[in-house]
Amino acid sequence: MEISKTYLRRRVRRRVRALKGFYIHLLAYSLVNGYLIISGLFEQPVDLSGLWVASGWGIGIAAHAFSVFGTPFLSRWEERKTEELLDRERKKKQGRG
């Protein structure tokens, strides 16, 4: 099976955009929460409410990371399912021809 260069380019660009989006999200998370936590340490009394923001936003970062990087299990499943459906389509075409 030959995959067109255009298809591969689109797929790679989509992957790069997803990675870029995650890294921008991670940078914003680090800067904002770093500021909140460090500034809270200089308050009298020490204010660690920034930890609540960091932990809540951390759940969002984890979900974003999961959507971008996935797990090996999901990647293998997706690849197997793609091949299965492609085989099914090939068999349909052969049956008609």
Buried (B, 14 or more C-beta within 10 A) or exposed (E): EEEEEEEEEEEEEEEEEBEEEBEEBEEEBEEBBEEBBEEBEEEEEEBEEBBEBBEEBEEEBEEBEEEBEEEEEEEEEEEEEEEEEEEEEEEEEEEEE
